[in-house]
Amino acid sequence: ILAGIVVTTVPIAAGYAFGRLVLKIHPVYLLGGITGSMTSGASLSVVTKAANSSLPSLGYTGAYAFANVLLTVAGSIILYF
């Protein structure tokens, strides 16, 4: 259970820290992008409601499309090896 918690939270925290500290992305767009990379529509709903705006959707769309392509390619690569 602990490994599952670590595997889930570390990439999200690292992505948020990199986006804020290095890329200087506004938190609203960044959280939308992180939810898109997780391909989680439910998370987008929570972030949109918390931001009281639809701006997180702008970060969500590109990350969601990229994540879906990456998941498909990664699945094929894993099956190959």
mmCIF file of the N, C-alpha and C atoms, coordinates in Angstrom:
data_MODEL
# 
_entry.id   MODEL 
# 
loop_
_atom_site.group_PDB 
_atom_site.id 
_atom_site.type_symbol 
_atom_site.label_atom_id 
_atom_site.label_alt_id 
_atom_site.label_comp_id 
_atom_site.label_asym_id 
_atom_site.label_entity_id 
_atom_site.label_seq_id 
_atom_site.pdbx_PDB_ins_code 
_atom_site.Cartn_x 
_atom_site.Cartn_y 
_atom_site.Cartn_z 
_atom_site.occupancy 
_atom_site.B_iso_or_equiv 
_atom_site.pdbx_formal_charge 
_atom_site.auth_seq_id 
_atom_site.auth_comp_id 
_atom_site.auth_asym_id 
_atom_site.auth_atom_id 
_atom_site.pdbx_PDB_model_num 
ATOM 1   N N  . ILE A 1 1  ? 0.837   -1.189 0.000   1.00 0.00 ? 1  ILE A N  1 
ATOM 2   C CA . ILE A 1 1  ? 0.000   0.000  0.000   1.00 0.00 ? 1  ILE A CA 1 
ATOM 3   C C  . ILE A 1 1  ? 0.876   1.246  0.000   1.00 0.00 ? 1  ILE A C  1 
ATOM 4   N N  . LEU A 1 2  ? 1.943   1.215  0.778   1.00 0.00 ? 2  LEU A N  1 
ATOM 5   C CA . LEU A 1 2  ? 2.851   2.364  0.843   1.00 0.00 ? 2  LEU A CA 1 
ATOM 6   C C  . LEU A 1 2  ? 3.496   2.640  -0.512  1.00 0.00 ? 2  LEU A C  1 
ATOM 7   N N  . ALA A 1 3  ? 3.887   1.590  -1.217  1.00 0.00 ? 3  ALA A N  1 
ATOM 8   C CA . ALA A 1 3  ? 4.491   1.767  -2.545  1.00 0.00 ? 3  ALA A CA 1 
ATOM 9   C C  . ALA A 1 3  ? 3.480   2.412  -3.507  1.00 0.00 ? 3  ALA A C  1 
ATOM 10  N N  . GLY A 1 4  ? 2.230   2.022  -3.421  1.00 0.00 ? 4  GLY A N  1 
ATOM 11  C CA . GLY A 1 4  ? 1.195   2.622  -4.262  1.00 0.00 ? 4  GLY A CA 1 
ATOM 12  C C  . GLY A 1 4  ? 1.004   4.101  -3.981  1.00 0.00 ? 4  GLY A C  1 
ATOM 13  N N  . ILE A 1 5  ? 1.056   4.464  -2.696  1.00 0.00 ? 5  ILE A N  1 
ATOM 14  C CA . ILE A 1 5  ? 0.933   5.873  -2.318  1.00 0.00 ? 5  ILE A CA 1 
ATOM 15  C C  . ILE A 1 5  ? 2.111   6.675  -2.853  1.00 0.00 ? 5  ILE A C  1 
ATOM 16  N N  . VAL A 1 6  ? 3.312   6.127  -2.732  1.00 0.00 ? 6  VAL A N  1 
ATOM 17  C CA . VAL A 1 6  ? 4.519   6.819  -3.210  1.00 0.00 ? 6  VAL A CA 1 
ATOM 18  C C  . VAL A 1 6  ? 4.496   6.969  -4.730  1.00 0.00 ? 6  VAL A C  1 
ATOM 19  N N  . VAL A 1 7  ? 4.155   5.886  -5.431  1.00 0.00 ? 7  VAL A N  1 
ATOM 20  C CA . VAL A 1 7  ? 4.128   5.921  -6.895  1.00 0.00 ? 7  VAL A CA 1 
ATOM 21  C C  . VAL A 1 7  ? 3.080   6.897  -7.414  1.00 0.00 ? 7  VAL A C  1 
ATOM 22  N N  . THR A 1 8  ? 2.030   7.106  -6.663  1.00 0.00 ? 8  THR A N  1 
ATOM 23  C CA . THR A 1 8  ? 0.969   8.022  -7.077  1.00 0.00 ? 8  THR A CA 1 
ATOM 24  C C  . THR A 1 8  ? 1.313   9.475  -6.760  1.00 0.00 ? 8  THR A C  1 
ATOM 25  N N  . THR A 1 9  ? 1.852   9.741  -5.594  1.00 0.00 ? 9  THR A N  1 
ATOM 26  C CA . THR A 1 9  ? 2.042   11.134 -5.161  1.00 0.00 ? 9  THR A CA 1 
ATOM 27  C C  . THR A 1 9  ? 3.359   11.762 -5.602  1.00 0.00 ? 9  THR A C  1 
ATOM 28  N N  . VAL A 1 10 ? 4.421   10.988 -5.713  1.00 0.00 ? 10 VAL A N  1 
ATOM 29  C CA . VAL A 1 10 ? 5.724   11.572 -6.061  1.00 0.00 ? 10 VAL A CA 1 
ATOM 30  C C  . VAL A 1 10 ? 5.721   12.222 -7.453  1.00 0.00 ? 10 VAL A C  1 
ATOM 31  N N  . PRO A 1 11 ? 5.209   11.568 -8.513  1.00 0.00 ? 11 PRO A N  1 
ATOM 32  C CA . PRO A 1 11 ? 5.201   12.247 -9.820  1.00 0.00 ? 11 PRO A CA 1 
ATOM 33  C C  . PRO A 1 11 ? 4.348   13.523 -9.836  1.00 0.00 ? 11 PRO A C  1 
ATOM 34  N N  . ILE A 1 12 ? 3.245   13.516 -9.104  1.00 0.00 ? 12 ILE A N  1 
ATOM 35  C CA . ILE A 1 12 ? 2.394   14.704 -9.052  1.00 0.00 ? 12 ILE A CA 1 
ATOM 36  C C  . ILE A 1 12 ? 3.113   15.838 -8.335  1.00 0.00 ? 12 ILE A C  1 
ATOM 37  N N  . ALA A 1 13 ? 3.715   15.546 -7.208  1.00 0.00 ? 13 ALA A N  1 
ATOM 38  C CA . ALA A 1 13 ? 4.451   16.570 -6.455  1.00 0.00 ? 13 ALA A CA 1 
ATOM 39  C C  . ALA A 1 13 ? 5.656   17.067 -7.242  1.00 0.00 ? 13 ALA A C  1 
ATOM 40  N N  . ALA A 1 14 ? 6.376   16.164 -7.903  1.00 0.00 ? 14 ALA A N  1 
ATOM 41  C CA . ALA A 1 14 ? 7.541   16.567 -8.698  1.00 0.00 ? 14 ALA A CA 1 
ATOM 42  C C  . ALA A 1 14 ? 7.116   17.430 -9.889  1.00 0.00 ? 14 ALA A C  1 
ATOM 43  N N  . GLY A 1 15 ? 6.025   17.053 -10.540 1.00 0.00 ? 15 GLY A N  1 
ATOM 44  C CA . GLY A 1 15 ? 5.518   17.843 -11.666 1.00 0.00 ? 15 GLY A CA 1 
ATOM 45  C C  . GLY A 1 15 ? 5.065   19.227 -11.240 1.00 0.00 ? 15 GLY A C  1 
ATOM 46  N N  . TYR A 1 16 ? 4.416   19.286 -10.089 1.00 0.00 ? 16 TYR A N  1 
ATOM 47  C CA . TYR A 1 16 ? 3.963   20.586 -9.585  1.00 0.00 ? 16 TYR A CA 1 
ATOM 48  C C  . TYR A 1 16 ? 5.155   21.454 -9.208  1.00 0.00 ? 16 TYR A C  1 
ATOM 49  N N  . ALA A 1 17 ? 6.123   20.881 -8.514  1.00 0.00 ? 17 ALA A N  1 
ATOM 50  C CA . ALA A 1 17 ? 7.306   21.646 -8.106  1.00 0.00 ? 17 ALA A CA 1 
ATOM 51  C C  . ALA A 1 17 ? 8.080   22.132 -9.325  1.00 0.00 ? 17 ALA A C  1 
ATOM 52  N N  . PHE A 1 18 ? 8.265   21.279 -10.322 1.00 0.00 ? 18 PHE A N  1 
ATOM 53  C CA . PHE A 1 18 ? 8.989   21.674 -11.536 1.00 0.00 ? 18 PHE A CA 1 
ATOM 54  C C  . PHE A 1 18 ? 8.234   22.768 -12.281 1.00 0.00 ? 18 PHE A C  1 
ATOM 55  N N  . GLY A 1 19 ? 6.929   22.614 -12.395 1.00 0.00 ? 19 GLY A N  1 
ATOM 56  C CA . GLY A 1 19 ? 6.116   23.611 -13.092 1.00 0.00 ? 19 GLY A CA 1 
ATOM 57  C C  . GLY A 1 19 ? 6.128   24.970 -12.411 1.00 0.00 ? 19 GLY A C  1 
ATOM 58  N N  . ARG A 1 20 ? 6.068   24.975 -11.094 1.00 0.00 ? 20 ARG A N  1 
ATOM 59  C CA . ARG A 1 20 ? 6.039   26.251 -10.350 1.00 0.00 ? 20 ARG A CA 1 
ATOM 60  C C  . ARG A 1 20 ? 7.417   26.883 -10.246 1.00 0.00 ? 20 ARG A C  1 
ATOM 61  N N  . LEU A 1 21 ? 8.427   26.098 -9.883  1.00 0.00 ? 21 LEU A N  1 
ATOM 62  C CA . LEU A 1 21 ? 9.737   26.659 -9.586  1.00 0.00 ? 21 LEU A CA 1 
ATOM 63  C C  . LEU A 1 21 ? 10.583  26.899 -10.830 1.00 0.00 ? 21 LEU A C  1 
ATOM 64  N N  . VAL A 1 22 ? 10.543  25.988 -11.784 1.00 0.00 ? 22 VAL A N  1 
ATOM 65  C CA . VAL A 1 22 ? 11.401  26.112 -12.965 1.00 0.00 ? 22 VAL A CA 1 
ATOM 66  C C  . VAL A 1 22 ? 10.673  26.808 -14.111 1.00 0.00 ? 22 VAL A C  1 
ATOM 67  N N  . LEU A 1 23 ? 9.483   26.328 -14.434 1.00 0.00 ? 23 LEU A N  1 
ATOM 68  C CA . LEU A 1 23 ? 8.754   26.878 -15.580 1.00 0.00 ? 23 LEU A CA 1 
ATOM 69  C C  . LEU A 1 23 ? 7.902   28.098 -15.234 1.00 0.00 ? 23 LEU A C  1 
ATOM 70  N N  . LYS A 1 24 ? 7.664   28.326 -13.957 1.00 0.00 ? 24 LYS A N  1 
ATOM 71  C CA . LYS A 1 24 ? 6.889   29.478 -13.468 1.00 0.00 ? 24 LYS A CA 1 
ATOM 72  C C  . LYS A 1 24 ? 5.478   29.522 -14.067 1.00 0.00 ? 24 LYS A C  1 
ATOM 73  N N  . ILE A 1 25 ? 4.824   28.367 -14.108 1.00 0.00 ? 25 ILE A N  1 
ATOM 74  C CA . ILE A 1 25 ? 3.457   28.272 -14.626 1.00 0.00 ? 25 ILE A CA 1 
ATOM 75  C C  . ILE A 1 25 ? 2.486   28.637 -13.509 1.00 0.00 ? 25 ILE A C  1 
ATOM 76  N N  . HIS A 1 26 ? 1.446   29.372 -13.864 1.00 0.00 ? 26 HIS A N  1 
ATOM 77  C CA . HIS A 1 26 ? 0.412   29.748 -12.896 1.00 0.00 ? 26 HIS A CA 1 
ATOM 78  C C  . HIS A 1 26 ? -0.241  28.481 -12.348 1.00 0.00 ? 26 HIS A C  1 
ATOM 79  N N  . PRO A 1 27 ? -0.510  28.416 -11.040 1.00 0.00 ? 27 PRO A N  1 
ATOM 80  C CA . PRO A 1 27 ? -1.053  27.197 -10.434 1.00 0.00 ? 27 PRO A CA 1 
ATOM 81  C C  . PRO A 1 27 ? -2.351  26.694 -11.061 1.00 0.00 ? 27 PRO A C  1 
ATOM 82  N N  . VAL A 1 28 ? -3.201  27.594 -11.523 1.00 0.00 ? 28 VAL A N  1 
ATOM 83  C CA . VAL A 1 28 ? -4.473  27.157 -12.119 1.00 0.00 ? 28 VAL A CA 1 
ATOM 84  C C  . VAL A 1 28 ? -4.220  26.340 -13.375 1.00 0.00 ? 28 VAL A C  1 
ATOM 85  N N  . TYR A 1 29 ? -3.358  26.822 -14.256 1.00 0.00 ? 29 TYR A N  1 
ATOM 86  C CA . TYR A 1 29 ? -3.035  26.091 -15.482 1.00 0.00 ? 29 TYR A CA 1 
ATOM 87  C C  . TYR A 1 29 ? -2.248  24.819 -15.163 1.00 0.00 ? 29 TYR A C  1 
ATOM 88  N N  . LEU A 1 30 ? -1.366  24.916 -14.194 1.00 0.00 ? 30 LEU A N  1 
ATOM 89  C CA . LEU A 1 30 ? -0.526  23.784 -13.824 1.00 0.00 ? 30 LEU A CA 1 
ATOM 90  C C  . LEU A 1 30 ? -1.358  22.637 -13.252 1.00 0.00 ? 30 LEU A C  1 
ATOM 91  N N  . LEU A 1 31 ? -2.280  22.935 -12.376 1.00 0.00 ? 31 LEU A N  1 
ATOM 92  C CA . LEU A 1 31 ? -3.133  21.881 -11.821 1.00 0.00 ? 31 LEU A CA 1 
ATOM 93  C C  . LEU A 1 31 ? -4.030  21.271 -12.893 1.00 0.00 ? 31 LEU A C  1 
ATOM 94  N N  . GLY A 1 32 ? -4.474  22.086 -13.835 1.00 0.00 ? 32 GLY A N  1 
ATOM 95  C CA . GLY A 1 32 ? -5.227  21.545 -14.964 1.00 0.00 ? 32 GLY A CA 1 
ATOM 96  C C  . GLY A 1 32 ? -4.370  20.603 -15.796 1.00 0.00 ? 32 GLY A C  1 
ATOM 97  N N  . GLY A 1 33 ? -3.119  20.981 -16.032 1.00 0.00 ? 33 GLY A N  1 
ATOM 98  C CA . GLY A 1 33 ? -2.207  20.124 -16.782 1.00 0.00 ? 33 GLY A CA 1 
ATOM 99  C C  . GLY A 1 33 ? -1.891  18.830 -16.055 1.00 0.00 ? 33 GLY A C  1 
ATOM 100 N N  . ILE A 1 34 ? -1.741  18.915 -14.752 1.00 0.00 ? 34 ILE A N  1 
ATOM 101 C CA . ILE A 1 34 ? -1.461  17.703 -13.972 1.00 0.00 ? 34 ILE A CA 1 
ATOM 102 C C  . ILE A 1 34 ? -2.661  16.759 -14.010 1.00 0.00 ? 34 ILE A C  1 
ATOM 103 N N  . THR A 1 35 ? -3.857  17.281 -13.906 1.00 0.00 ? 35 THR A N  1 
ATOM 104 C CA . THR A 1 35 ? -5.034  16.406 -13.991 1.00 0.00 ? 35 THR A CA 1 
ATOM 105 C C  . THR A 1 35 ? -5.163  15.807 -15.385 1.00 0.00 ? 35 THR A C  1 
ATOM 106 N N  . GLY A 1 36 ? -4.768  16.570 -16.402 1.00 0.00 ? 36 GLY A N  1 
ATOM 107 C CA . GLY A 1 36 ? -4.780  16.033 -17.765 1.00 0.00 ? 36 GLY A CA 1 
ATOM 108 C C  . GLY A 1 36 ? -3.764  14.925 -17.946 1.00 0.00 ? 36 GLY A C  1 
ATOM 109 N N  . SER A 1 37 ? -2.600  15.090 -17.347 1.00 0.00 ? 37 SER A N  1 
ATOM 110 C CA . SER A 1 37 ? -1.583  14.045 -17.462 1.00 0.00 ? 37 SER A CA 1 
ATOM 111 C C  . SER A 1 37 ? -1.997  12.781 -16.726 1.00 0.00 ? 37 SER A C  1 
ATOM 112 N N  . MET A 1 38 ? -2.851  12.922 -15.726 1.00 0.00 ? 38 MET A N  1 
ATOM 113 C CA . MET A 1 38 ? -3.381  11.761 -15.016 1.00 0.00 ? 38 MET A CA 1 
ATOM 114 C C  . MET A 1 38 ? -4.607  11.198 -15.738 1.00 0.00 ? 38 MET A C  1 
ATOM 115 N N  . THR A 1 39 ? -5.058  11.869 -16.799 1.00 0.00 ? 39 THR A N  1 
ATOM 116 C CA . THR A 1 39 ? -6.279  11.542 -17.548 1.00 0.00 ? 39 THR A CA 1 
ATOM 117 C C  . THR A 1 39 ? -7.463  11.364 -16.602 1.00 0.00 ? 39 THR A C  1 
ATOM 118 N N  . SER A 1 40 ? -7.620  12.322 -15.706 1.00 0.00 ? 40 SER A N  1 
ATOM 119 C CA . SER A 1 40 ? -8.656  12.233 -14.680 1.00 0.00 ? 40 SER A CA 1 
ATOM 120 C C  . SER A 1 40 ? -9.643  13.383 -14.817 1.00 0.00 ? 40 SER A C  1 
ATOM 121 N N  . GLY A 1 41 ? -10.784 13.084 -15.408 1.00 0.00 ? 41 GLY A N  1 
ATOM 122 C CA . GLY A 1 41 ? -11.826 14.088 -15.539 1.00 0.00 ? 41 GLY A CA 1 
ATOM 123 C C  . GLY A 1 41 ? -12.415 14.499 -14.202 1.00 0.00 ? 41 GLY A C  1 
ATOM 124 N N  . ALA A 1 42 ? -12.471 13.565 -13.277 1.00 0.00 ? 42 ALA A N  1 
ATOM 125 C CA . ALA A 1 42 ? -12.998 13.882 -11.943 1.00 0.00 ? 42 ALA A CA 1 
ATOM 126 C C  . ALA A 1 42 ? -12.101 14.892 -11.233 1.00 0.00 ? 42 ALA A C  1 
ATOM 127 N N  . SER A 1 43 ? -10.789 14.747 -11.389 1.00 0.00 ? 43 SER A N  1 
ATOM 128 C CA . SER A 1 43 ? -9.857  15.707 -10.781 1.00 0.00 ? 43 SER A CA 1 
ATOM 129 C C  . SER A 1 43 ? -10.014 17.086 -11.405 1.00 0.00 ? 43 SER A C  1 
ATOM 130 N N  . LEU A 1 44 ? -10.246 17.124 -12.714 1.00 0.00 ? 44 LEU A N  1 
ATOM 131 C CA . LEU A 1 44 ? -10.463 18.413 -13.375 1.00 0.00 ? 44 LEU A CA 1 
ATOM 132 C C  . LEU A 1 44 ? -11.689 19.097 -12.803 1.00 0.00 ? 44 LEU A C  1 
ATOM 133 N N  . SER A 1 45 ? -12.726 18.336 -12.540 1.00 0.00 ? 45 SER A N  1 
ATOM 134 C CA . SER A 1 45 ? -13.937 18.902 -11.955 1.00 0.00 ? 45 SER A CA 1 
ATOM 135 C C  . SER A 1 45 ? -13.650 19.525 -10.594 1.00 0.00 ? 45 SER A C  1 
ATOM 136 N N  . VAL A 1 46 ? -12.855 18.846 -9.779  1.00 0.00 ? 46 VAL A N  1 
ATOM 137 C CA . VAL A 1 46 ? -12.512 19.361 -8.453  1.00 0.00 ? 46 VAL A CA 1 
ATOM 138 C C  . VAL A 1 46 ? -11.674 20.635 -8.569  1.00 0.00 ? 46 VAL A C  1 
ATOM 139 N N  . VAL A 1 47 ? -10.674 20.620 -9.456  1.00 0.00 ? 47 VAL A N  1 
ATOM 140 C CA . VAL A 1 47 ? -9.804  21.789 -9.625  1.00 0.00 ? 47 VAL A CA 1 
ATOM 141 C C  . VAL A 1 47 ? -10.589 22.970 -10.186 1.00 0.00 ? 47 VAL A C  1 
ATOM 142 N N  . THR A 1 48 ? -11.475 22.708 -11.135 1.00 0.00 ? 48 THR A N  1 
ATOM 143 C CA . THR A 1 48 ? -12.292 23.776 -11.725 1.00 0.00 ? 48 THR A CA 1 
ATOM 144 C C  . THR A 1 48 ? -13.211 24.394 -10.678 1.00 0.00 ? 48 THR A C  1 
ATOM 145 N N  . LYS A 1 49 ? -13.792 23.553 -9.841  1.00 0.00 ? 49 LYS A N  1 
ATOM 146 C CA . LYS A 1 49 ? -14.670 24.049 -8.792  1.00 0.00 ? 49 LYS A CA 1 
ATOM 147 C C  . LYS A 1 49 ? -13.884 24.850 -7.744  1.00 0.00 ? 49 LYS A C  1 
ATOM 148 N N  . ALA A 1 50 ? -12.689 24.373 -7.390  1.00 0.00 ? 50 ALA A N  1 
ATOM 149 C CA . ALA A 1 50 ? -11.861 25.069 -6.396  1.00 0.00 ? 50 ALA A CA 1 
ATOM 150 C C  . ALA A 1 50 ? -11.358 26.407 -6.938  1.00 0.00 ? 50 ALA A C  1 
ATOM 151 N N  . ALA A 1 51 ? -11.044 26.447 -8.233  1.00 0.00 ? 51 ALA A N  1 
ATOM 152 C CA . ALA A 1 51 ? -10.563 27.691 -8.844  1.00 0.00 ? 51 ALA A CA 1 
ATOM 153 C C  . ALA A 1 51 ? -11.709 28.651 -9.133  1.00 0.00 ? 51 ALA A C  1 
ATOM 154 N N  . ASN A 1 52 ? -12.924 28.143 -9.103  1.00 0.00 ? 52 ASN A N  1 
ATOM 155 C CA . ASN A 1 52 ? -14.107 28.946 -9.409  1.00 0.00 ? 52 ASN A CA 1 
ATOM 156 C C  . ASN A 1 52 ? -13.997 29.553 -10.808 1.00 0.00 ? 52 ASN A C  1 
ATOM 157 N N  . SER A 1 53 ? -13.416 28.769 -11.724 1.00 0.00 ? 53 SER A N  1 
ATOM 158 C CA . SER A 1 53 ? -13.162 29.232 -13.077 1.00 0.00 ? 53 SER A CA 1 
ATOM 159 C C  . SER A 1 53 ? -12.984 28.014 -13.983 1.00 0.00 ? 53 SER A C  1 
ATOM 160 N N  . SER A 1 54 ? -13.129 28.220 -15.280 1.00 0.00 ? 54 SER A N  1 
ATOM 161 C CA . SER A 1 54 ? -12.898 27.131 -16.235 1.00 0.00 ? 54 SER A CA 1 
ATOM 162 C C  . SER A 1 54 ? -11.474 27.167 -16.796 1.00 0.00 ? 54 SER A C  1 
ATOM 163 N N  . LEU A 1 55 ? -10.604 28.011 -16.272 1.00 0.00 ? 55 LEU A N  1 
ATOM 164 C CA . LEU A 1 55 ? -9.233  28.117 -16.774 1.00 0.00 ? 55 LEU A CA 1 
ATOM 165 C C  . LEU A 1 55 ? -8.410  26.838 -16.647 1.00 0.00 ? 55 LEU A C  1 
ATOM 166 N N  . PRO A 1 56 ? -8.608  25.990 -15.634 1.00 0.00 ? 56 PRO A N  1 
ATOM 167 C CA . PRO A 1 56 ? -7.822  24.751 -15.591 1.00 0.00 ? 56 PRO A CA 1 
ATOM 168 C C  . PRO A 1 56 ? -8.034  23.858 -16.819 1.00 0.00 ? 56 PRO A C  1 
ATOM 169 N N  . SER A 1 57 ? -9.155  24.025 -17.495 1.00 0.00 ? 57 SER A N  1 
ATOM 170 C CA . SER A 1 57 ? -9.415  23.235 -18.695 1.00 0.00 ? 57 SER A CA 1 
ATOM 171 C C  . SER A 1 57 ? -8.405  23.522 -19.797 1.00 0.00 ? 57 SER A C  1 
ATOM 172 N N  . LEU A 1 58 ? -7.845  24.718 -19.808 1.00 0.00 ? 58 LEU A N  1 
ATOM 173 C CA . LEU A 1 58 ? -6.838  25.058 -20.815 1.00 0.00 ? 58 LEU A CA 1 
ATOM 174 C C  . LEU A 1 58 ? -5.574  24.223 -20.638 1.00 0.00 ? 58 LEU A C  1 
ATOM 175 N N  . GLY A 1 59 ? -5.175  23.987 -19.408 1.00 0.00 ? 59 GLY A N  1 
ATOM 176 C CA . GLY A 1 59 ? -4.019  23.139 -19.153 1.00 0.00 ? 59 GLY A CA 1 
ATOM 177 C C  . GLY A 1 59 ? -4.331  21.668 -19.330 1.00 0.00 ? 59 GLY A C  1 
ATOM 178 N N  . TYR A 1 60 ? -5.576  21.302 -19.108 1.00 0.00 ? 60 TYR A N  1 
ATOM 179 C CA . TYR A 1 60 ? -5.999  19.905 -19.157 1.00 0.00 ? 60 TYR A CA 1 
ATOM 180 C C  . TYR A 1 60 ? -5.959  19.328 -20.567 1.00 0.00 ? 60 TYR A C  1 
ATOM 181 N N  . THR A 1 61 ? -6.433  20.078 -21.548 1.00 0.00 ? 61 THR A N  1 
ATOM 182 C CA . THR A 1 61 ? -6.667  19.516 -22.882 1.00 0.00 ? 61 THR A CA 1 
ATOM 183 C C  . THR A 1 61 ? -5.395  18.999 -23.544 1.00 0.00 ? 61 THR A C  1 
ATOM 184 N N  . GLY A 1 62 ? -4.343  19.799 -23.568 1.00 0.00 ? 62 GLY A N  1 
ATOM 185 C CA . GLY A 1 62 ? -3.100  19.362 -24.211 1.00 0.00 ? 62 GLY A CA 1 
ATOM 186 C C  . GLY A 1 62 ? -2.458  18.198 -23.482 1.00 0.00 ? 62 GLY A C  1 
ATOM 187 N N  . ALA A 1 63 ? -2.432  18.265 -22.172 1.00 0.00 ? 63 ALA A N  1 
ATOM 188 C CA . ALA A 1 63 ? -1.822  17.184 -21.382 1.00 0.00 ? 63 ALA A CA 1 
ATOM 189 C C  . ALA A 1 63 ? -2.620  15.895 -21.516 1.00 0.00 ? 63 ALA A C  1 
ATOM 190 N N  . TYR A 1 64 ? -3.930  16.002 -21.595 1.00 0.00 ? 64 TYR A N  1 
ATOM 191 C CA . TYR A 1 64 ? -4.786  14.821 -21.740 1.00 0.00 ? 64 TYR A CA 1 
ATOM 192 C C  . TYR A 1 64 ? -4.516  14.113 -23.070 1.00 0.00 ? 64 TYR A C  1 
ATOM 193 N N  . ALA A 1 65 ? -4.446  14.889 -24.143 1.00 0.00 ? 65 ALA A N  1 
ATOM 194 C CA . ALA A 1 65 ? -4.185  14.303 -25.461 1.00 0.00 ? 65 ALA A CA 1 
ATOM 195 C C  . ALA A 1 65 ? -2.809  13.632 -25.496 1.00 0.00 ? 65 ALA A C  1 
ATOM 196 N N  . PHE A 1 66 ? -1.804  14.309 -24.968 1.00 0.00 ? 66 PHE A N  1 
ATOM 197 C CA . PHE A 1 66 ? -0.452  13.758 -24.951 1.00 0.00 ? 66 PHE A CA 1 
ATOM 198 C C  . PHE A 1 66 ? -0.388  12.494 -24.097 1.00 0.00 ? 66 PHE A C  1 
ATOM 199 N N  . ALA A 1 67 ? -1.045  12.500 -22.959 1.00 0.00 ? 67 ALA A N  1 
ATOM 200 C CA . ALA A 1 67 ? -1.026  11.343 -22.060 1.00 0.00 ? 67 ALA A CA 1 
ATOM 201 C C  . ALA A 1 67 ? -1.704  10.137 -22.698 1.00 0.00 ? 67 ALA A C  1 
ATOM 202 N N  . ASN A 1 68 ? -2.790  10.355 -23.424 1.00 0.00 ? 68 ASN A N  1 
ATOM 203 C CA . ASN A 1 68 ? -3.475  9.233  -24.069 1.00 0.00 ? 68 ASN A CA 1 
ATOM 204 C C  . ASN A 1 68 ? -2.600  8.602  -25.152 1.00 0.00 ? 68 ASN A C  1 
ATOM 205 N N  . VAL A 1 69 ? -1.908  9.419  -25.924 1.00 0.00 ? 69 VAL A N  1 
ATOM 206 C CA . VAL A 1 69 ? -1.000  8.885  -26.940 1.00 0.00 ? 69 VAL A CA 1 
ATOM 207 C C  . VAL A 1 69 ? 0.152   8.141  -26.269 1.00 0.00 ? 69 VAL A C  1 
ATOM 208 N N  . LEU A 1 70 ? 0.715   8.735  -25.231 1.00 0.00 ? 70 LEU A N  1 
ATOM 209 C CA . LEU A 1 70 ? 1.831   8.111  -24.522 1.00 0.00 ? 70 LEU A CA 1 
ATOM 210 C C  . LEU A 1 70 ? 1.419   6.786  -23.880 1.00 0.00 ? 70 LEU A C  1 
ATOM 211 N N  . LEU A 1 71 ? 0.217   6.722  -23.314 1.00 0.00 ? 71 LEU A N  1 
ATOM 212 C CA . LEU A 1 71 ? -0.260  5.474  -22.714 1.00 0.00 ? 71 LEU A CA 1 
ATOM 213 C C  . LEU A 1 71 ? -0.397  4.373  -23.763 1.00 0.00 ? 71 LEU A C  1 
ATOM 214 N N  . THR A 1 72 ? -0.871  4.726  -24.937 1.00 0.00 ? 72 THR A N  1 
ATOM 215 C CA . THR A 1 72 ? -1.027  3.743  -26.005 1.00 0.00 ? 72 THR A CA 1 
ATOM 216 C C  . THR A 1 72 ? 0.327   3.230  -26.479 1.00 0.00 ? 72 THR A C  1 
ATOM 217 N N  . VAL A 1 73 ? 1.267   4.139  -26.689 1.00 0.00 ? 73 VAL A N  1 
ATOM 218 C CA . VAL A 1 73 ? 2.605   3.754  -27.148 1.00 0.00 ? 73 VAL A CA 1 
ATOM 219 C C  . VAL A 1 73 ? 3.330   2.950  -26.066 1.00 0.00 ? 73 VAL A C  1 
ATOM 220 N N  . ALA A 1 74 ? 3.242   3.389  -24.821 1.00 0.00 ? 74 ALA A N  1 
ATOM 221 C CA . ALA A 1 74 ? 3.917   2.686  -23.725 1.00 0.00 ? 74 ALA A CA 1 
ATOM 222 C C  . ALA A 1 74 ? 3.358   1.276  -23.555 1.00 0.00 ? 74 ALA A C  1 
ATOM 223 N N  . GLY A 1 75 ? 2.050   1.120  -23.704 1.00 0.00 ? 75 GLY A N  1 
ATOM 224 C CA . GLY A 1 75 ? 1.452   -0.208 -23.611 1.00 0.00 ? 75 GLY A CA 1 
ATOM 225 C C  . GLY A 1 75 ? 1.975   -1.135 -24.683 1.00 0.00 ? 75 GLY A C  1 
ATOM 226 N N  . SER A 1 76 ? 2.126   -0.642 -25.890 1.00 0.00 ? 76 SER A N  1 
ATOM 227 C CA . SER A 1 76 ? 2.672   -1.449 -26.982 1.00 0.00 ? 76 SER A CA 1 
ATOM 228 C C  . SER A 1 76 ? 4.128   -1.818 -26.726 1.00 0.00 ? 76 SER A C  1 
ATOM 229 N N  . ILE A 1 77 ? 4.895   -0.873 -26.205 1.00 0.00 ? 77 ILE A N  1 
ATOM 230 C CA . ILE A 1 77 ? 6.303   -1.142 -25.919 1.00 0.00 ? 77 ILE A CA 1 
ATOM 231 C C  . ILE A 1 77 ? 6.445   -2.176 -24.803 1.00 0.00 ? 77 ILE A C  1 
ATOM 232 N N  . ILE A 1 78 ? 5.609   -2.074 -23.775 1.00 0.00 ? 78 ILE A N  1 
ATOM 233 C CA . ILE A 1 78 ? 5.668   -3.040 -22.684 1.00 0.00 ? 78 ILE A CA 1 
ATOM 234 C C  . ILE A 1 78 ? 5.327   -4.443 -23.170 1.00 0.00 ? 78 ILE A C  1 
ATOM 235 N N  . LEU A 1 79 ? 4.334   -4.566 -24.044 1.00 0.00 ? 79 LEU A N  1 
ATOM 236 C CA . LEU A 1 79 ? 3.966   -5.873 -24.573 1.00 0.00 ? 79 LEU A CA 1 
ATOM 237 C C  . LEU A 1 79 ? 5.050   -6.435 -25.483 1.00 0.00 ? 79 LEU A C  1 
ATOM 238 N N  . TYR A 1 80 ? 5.785   -5.571 -26.136 1.00 0.00 ? 80 TYR A N  1 
ATOM 239 C CA . TYR A 1 80 ? 6.847   -6.018 -27.036 1.00 0.00 ? 80 TYR A CA 1 
ATOM 240 C C  . TYR A 1 80 ? 7.989   -6.667 -26.262 1.00 0.00 ? 80 TYR A C  1 
ATOM 241 N N  . PHE A 1 81 ? 8.310   -6.093 -25.111 1.00 0.00 ? 81 PHE A N  1 
ATOM 242 C CA . PHE A 1 81 ? 9.419   -6.640 -24.319 1.00 0.00 ? 81 PHE A CA 1 
ATOM 243 C C  . PHE A 1 81 ? 8.862   -7.622 -23.347 1.00 0.00 ? 81 PHE A C  1 
# 
